[in-house]
């Protein structure tokens, strides 16, 4: 789901944590009308998220495991605060 041309969004918590760990800026967390589903919106002015997505799916990306776990925890905290 793309919000605008310069952003990318996903509802996948673990992929969102990966993108954050890979250096993409989290713009906002959007909540759907039912209040249960959340979308993480990232800035993608350079169009590099597609390459990151390919690396993620093919398991060829290199990110810090500790930082990834920290970002998963931070995103879980963020969605539970709303």
C-alpha positions as protocol buffer text, in pm:
chain_id: "A"
residue {
  index: 1
  type: UNK
  ca { x: 0 y: 0 z: 0 }
}
residue {
  index: 2
  type: UNK
  ca { x: 154 y: 331 z: -108 }
}
residue {
  index: 3
  type: UNK
  ca { x: 28 y: 648 z: 57 }
}
residue {
  index: 4
  type: UNK
  ca { x: 204 y: 891 z: -179 }
}
residue {
  index: 5
  type: UNK
  ca { x: 474 y: 871 z: -442 }
}
residue {
  index: 6
  type: UNK
  ca { x: 747 y: 942 z: -185 }
}
residue {
  index: 7
  type: UNK
  ca { x: 627 y: 706 z: 87 }
}
residue {
  index: 8
  type: UNK
  ca { x: 582 y: 334 z: 132 }
}
residue {
  index: 9
  type: UNK
  ca { x: 359 y: 163 z: 386 }
}
residue {
  index: 10
  type: UNK
  ca { x: 330 y: -186 z: 526 }
}
residue {
  index: 11
  type: UNK
  ca { x: 123 y: -353 z: 794 }
}
residue {
  index: 12
  type: UNK
  ca { x: 395 y: -615 z: 858 }
}
residue {
  index: 13
  type: UNK
  ca { x: 555 y: -532 z: 1194 }
}
residue {
  index: 14
  type: UNK
  ca { x: 870 y: -735 z: 1124 }
}
residue {
  index: 15
  type: UNK
  ca { x: 923 y: -589 z: 777 }
}
residue {
  index: 16
  type: UNK
  ca { x: 868 y: -241 z: 923 }
}
residue {
  index: 17
  type: UNK
  ca { x: 1132 y: -314 z: 1188 }
}
residue {
  index: 18
  type: UNK
  ca { x: 1366 y: -433 z: 913 }
}
residue {
  index: 19
  type: UNK
  ca { x: 1312 y: -112 z: 711 }
}
residue {
  index: 20
  type: UNK
  ca { x: 1376 y: 100 z: 1019 }
}
residue {
  index: 21
  type: UNK
  ca { x: 1693 y: -97 z: 1091 }
}
residue {
  index: 22
  type: UNK
  ca { x: 1801 y: -61 z: 728 }
}
residue {
  index: 23
  type: UNK
  ca { x: 1790 y: 318 z: 771 }
}
residue {
  index: 24
  type: UNK
  ca { x: 1453 y: 419 z: 629 }
}
residue {
  index: 25
  type: UNK
  ca { x: 1271 y: 697 z: 816 }
}
residue {
  index: 26
  type: UNK
  ca { x: 939 y: 612 z: 978 }
}
residue {
  index: 27
  type: UNK
  ca { x: 699 y: 895 z: 893 }
}
residue {
  index: 28
  type: UNK
  ca { x: 390 y: 784 z: 1085 }
}
residue {
  index: 29
  type: UNK
  ca { x: 180 y: 493 z: 1202 }
}
residue {
  index: 30
  type: UNK
  ca { x: -169 y: 499 z: 1049 }
}
residue {
  index: 31
  type: UNK
  ca { x: -464 y: 327 z: 1209 }
}
residue {
  index: 32
  type: UNK
  ca { x: -750 y: 188 z: 1002 }
}
residue {
  index: 33
  type: UNK
  ca { x: -1112 y: 262 z: 1090 }
}
residue {
  index: 34
  type: UNK
  ca { x: -1161 y: -57 z: 1291 }
}
residue {
  index: 35
  type: UNK
  ca { x: -869 y: 46 z: 1510 }
}
residue {
  index: 36
  type: UNK
  ca { x: -693 y: -291 z: 1505 }
}
residue {
  index: 37
  type: UNK
  ca { x: -483 y: -280 z: 1188 }
}
residue {
  index: 38
  type: UNK
  ca { x: -185 y: -44 z: 1173 }
}
residue {
  index: 39
  type: UNK
  ca { x: 21 y: 69 z: 876 }
}
residue {
  index: 40
  type: UNK
  ca { x: 379 y: 184 z: 914 }
}
residue {
  index: 41
  type: UNK
  ca { x: 454 y: 464 z: 668 }
}
residue {
  index: 42
  type: UNK
  ca { x: 815 y: 516 z: 559 }
}
residue {
  index: 43
  type: UNK
  ca { x: 982 y: 789 z: 357 }
}
residue {
  index: 44
  type: UNK
  ca { x: 1103 y: 657 z: 21 }
}
residue {
  index: 45
  type: UNK
  ca { x: 1212 y: 956 z: -184 }
}
residue {
  index: 46
  type: UNK
  ca { x: 1498 y: 762 z: -340 }
}
residue {
  index: 47
  type: UNK
  ca { x: 1297 y: 453 z: -438 }
}
residue {
  index: 48
  type: UNK
  ca { x: 1538 y: 221 z: -255 }
}
residue {
  index: 49
  type: UNK
  ca { x: 1270 y: 38 z: -56 }
}
residue {
  index: 50
  type: UNK
  ca { x: 1204 y: -194 z: -352 }
}
residue {
  index: 51
  type: UNK
  ca { x: 1569 y: -308 z: -346 }
}
residue {
  index: 52
  type: UNK
  ca { x: 1554 y: -347 z: 32 }
}
residue {
  index: 53
  type: UNK
  ca { x: 1236 y: -551 z: -9 }
}
residue {
  index: 54
  type: UNK
  ca { x: 1407 y: -782 z: -259 }
}
residue {
  index: 55
  type: UNK
  ca { x: 1705 y: -824 z: -25 }
}
residue {
  index: 56
  type: UNK
  ca { x: 1469 y: -895 z: 267 }
}
residue {
  index: 57
  type: UNK
  ca { x: 1275 y: -1163 z: 77 }
}
residue {
  index: 58
  type: UNK
  ca { x: 1593 y: -1323 z: -62 }
}
residue {
  index: 59
  type: UNK
  ca { x: 1767 y: -1314 z: 278 }
}
residue {
  index: 60
  type: UNK
  ca { x: 2060 y: -1121 z: 133 }
}
residue {
  index: 61
  type: UNK
  ca { x: 2026 y: -811 z: 349 }
}
residue {
  index: 62
  type: UNK
  ca { x: 2272 y: -724 z: 622 }
}
residue {
  index: 63
  type: UNK
  ca { x: 2132 y: -555 z: 933 }
}
residue {
  index: 64
  type: UNK
  ca { x: 2232 y: -565 z: 1297 }
}
residue {
  index: 65
  type: UNK
  ca { x: 2039 y: -836 z: 1481 }
}
residue {
  index: 66
  type: UNK
  ca { x: 2042 y: -638 z: 1807 }
}
residue {
  index: 67
  type: UNK
  ca { x: 1917 y: -324 z: 1635 }
}
residue {
  index: 68
  type: UNK
  ca { x: 1645 y: -524 z: 1457 }
}
residue {
  index: 69
  type: UNK
  ca { x: 1521 y: -667 z: 1789 }
}
residue {
  index: 70
  type: UNK
  ca { x: 1533 y: -319 z: 1946 }
}
residue {
  index: 71
  type: UNK
  ca { x: 1325 y: -180 z: 1658 }
}
residue {
  index: 72
  type: UNK
  ca { x: 1069 y: -462 z: 1686 }
}
residue {
  index: 73
  type: UNK
  ca { x: 1027 y: -379 z: 2054 }
}
residue {
  index: 74
  type: UNK
  ca { x: 1006 y: -4 z: 1985 }
}
residue {
  index: 75
  type: UNK
  ca { x: 740 y: -50 z: 1714 }
}
residue {
  index: 76
  type: UNK
  ca { x: 536 y: -283 z: 1938 }
}
residue {
  index: 77
  type: UNK
  ca { x: 550 y: -22 z: 2213 }
}
residue {
  index: 78
  type: UNK
  ca { x: 449 y: 249 z: 1967 }
}
residue {
  index: 79
  type: UNK
  ca { x: 140 y: 65 z: 1841 }
}
residue {
  index: 80
  type: UNK
  ca { x: 34 y: -37 z: 2191 }
}
residue {
  index: 81
  type: UNK
  ca { x: 47 y: 325 z: 2312 }
}
residue {
  index: 82
  type: UNK
  ca { x: -219 y: 438 z: 2065 }
}
